[in-house]
Amino acid sequence: MIEALFIALSPSYLMYMTIGILLGLIVGTLPGLTATMGTALLVPFTFALPTGEGIAMLGGLYVCAMFSDAIPACLVNTPGTPAAMATAFDGHPMVKQGRGQEAIVAACFSSALGTMFGAACYLLLAWPMISIALKFGPPEFFWLGIFALTIIGSLAGDSILKGLAGGAIGLLISCIGISHATELNRFTMNIPELRGGVSLVAALIGVFAVPQVLSMVLGLRKQEYIAEYRAEKGVILKTMIKVLSKPIHFLRSASIGSFIGILPGAGSPIAAIVSYNEAVRWSKDKTKFGKGNIHGVTASEIANNSAAPAAMIPLVTLGVPGSSPAAVIAGALMLRGLNPGPELFATDGVLVYSFGWSMFIAGIVVFFVGLLATPLLVKVIKIPLRLLAPLIMFLAIIGAYAIRNNIFDVYLMLAIGIFVFLARRLGFHPGPIGLGFILGPIIEPSLVQALYISDAVGVQKIFFSGTINITLISLSILSITAVALSRFKARRAAKLA
Amino acid sequence: MKIKLETIFKGALATFVGMSMAFTANIAFADYPEKDITFIVPYSPGGGSDQMARRLQPGLEKALGVNVRIVYKTGGGGAVGFSELHRSKPDGYTISNVVVPNVILSSKGDGVGYKPGDFEYIGMTESAVGALMVPKDSPYKSLDAFVAAAKEKPGMLTVAGVGGTGADRWGALADILGIETTYVPVSGGVGKMMPMLAGSHVDAGMTASNHATKHSSIVDALVVAGTQEVGTLKGVPFEPEWSYVTTWGIMAPPGTPADIVATLNAALNEAASDPSVADTLGKAGYNTIIQTIDEVNAFMDAQIKAYE
């Protein structure tokens, strides 16, 4: 493993990894260009390199995109990839309060720490962690999805009913297309493009970017900039101390992130959501979340970054990628005639470990690249809205098109965008709708599979037995009860006052 | 004099236009290809079709002398990419992966807009047969043990497969074996099935044999389809009556001129016969295929008939 560290520290590894990181900065910042897409586009270029350097470059891009997707999430309330949705909940309010630099530095520092934690798990705990992850079958995934849904309680804003309705709308839209099990057309209205389902990325751009642009345009006469912003001295150090002053918060977010990153099919977006939910639950003052709490940003960013290296764990232990970008990296290895899986430890052990070290080092490089880029990036706030709104719209359209090279996705994004804009005026929060989109593809197939299995073994045994199921069900009930209690108390307090 | 000059001018112009038309026509038919070719991959990056495209890309570029650009048009079990190709100009500058029987099965959906017989097929390059596999620590060490257990408790054993296509294919084998089991559809491909097998959440899984080869550290194959042993799965029995074969190849839009199809076929065969390509395929548990245009057309006709 030490030998692998020296290889990962060799100049050529560092150079290509840094190139990957710089590309990741661009890919993550632009909504629509996801880490999956970025790695897939980069794969052909890595063929000119030796395998180790090639995958270090891909790994660098992946982890940096998991940081840089926070930049548009904070600045313009549009997550750069689905993984940054929870970052926007507190990141954007921070920017609005004039704390733009603080938000980006917090995202950057917590991303760096998260990446290093995830890489450490990959290097040290790959086998014990995967043996726990394998205990997750269809019913466990179903309950995990339900548990993640309970975050609606802390997102819903004034009306819990509107929050639930928003989540249901999101889940329903995620059902559009050919059904997973029986291949029935659902809500496709004879439009061939809908058969493949609504693209998650295009839908999220619709939910977040389009309403943002529309409200910018509507507010133009009242407001010329997104927010006030002045560069402050010493913000970097102060922010780092703020992040470091909560070690338990860090450990919780990073453990959640790494563990959910390992589960094949769950990935960074769910890691960030669950981690944010837990941050709210364990906080003493829950009301501060969603209104610019720095720990909302760090919870999401620590988790989605630690999930990235962790998603490589099932790849090297089982030969199964834990996320879509990990699948692309697996493809890149297979094209070189390497078989990603446990045999790789025996045949190319140095490669397996040097990749882990590369991701660890990538965490450090991301921090410095992020710090250097921050002063430049926060200048976005200084762009007047009359220029910024068309710019965001332009990027949104390119992003929605780029994900599948399909103009239909652009129309869909605009339609969803206008719908969410109107819904927002009626008091709906866009968060639950986006949450439904992300969780639908986890909850539905696992529910269907679990129901099929229950034909053989019985409903009670499949859904309501086993430690993980019971734990997840209890946590969900706890979550819902806590929200109900706090709302009840708040209402009584309001009545008394 | 003036009139004469004009006539000469007109004549010269006509000759020029005629010549340039002949010249462009010449380029269009004899000198194909003269610009980059777009290669549609109808499935996600990193998947089987993407790997096939990337494996053949350098050989195709070398044989054709132009760049081959890979684009992804995913969704609808391949239907989105196939219908995109169907709508493309038949000039040989847009080609796509084809997976048989997926292209036939996906065309049955309403509103897809293509028939498998419409396309110009360039050639098939590899195939894999079906395999039934169990986790390494499964109590069923052989096909006989699995069948005996399934007969003892009908419907109690669970078998995972990919989507509705998998259900049909598993149904065929279950009928041959005379057993009754519970089928569990997995969405999102084989990548999701392997963790379910590794964690023993289902009793068995059924998919193409190349996956049994790739994941030989997680699963053991019990039986494969076809009339012969699979090279990478020595000692695994085969079931001649089970006709589950998946074949990968390349196709062009309907109406692509025959000489362009011939050029592409020659380039594809050159790319596919590269020793490194054949070696990778062999190790991964595929059968390598090299076909003439007549062979691929005969193959497709037979396949379309078989699935009608």
Interface residues (C-beta under 8 A of the other chain):
Chain A: T36 M37 T39 A40 V43 P44 A133 L134 K135 F136 G137 P138 G177 I178 H180 A181 T182 E183 N185 T188 N190 I191 P192 E193 R195 G196 G197 P264 G265 P314 L318 G319 V320 P321 S324 A327 V328 I329 A330 G331 A332 M334 L335 G337 N339 G341 P342 E343 R404 N405 N406 P445 V448 Q449 Y452 I453 D455 A456 V457
Chain B: S44 P45 G46 G47 D50 Q51 R54 R55 Q57 I70 V71 Y72 K73 T74 G75 G76 G77 A79 V80 S83 G109 D110 G111 V112 G113 G155 M156 L157 T158 A160 G163 G164 T165 T181 T182 Y183 V184 P185 V186 S187 G188 G191 K192 M194 P195 M196 A198 G199 H201 V202 K214 H215 S217 I218 D279 T280 K283 A284
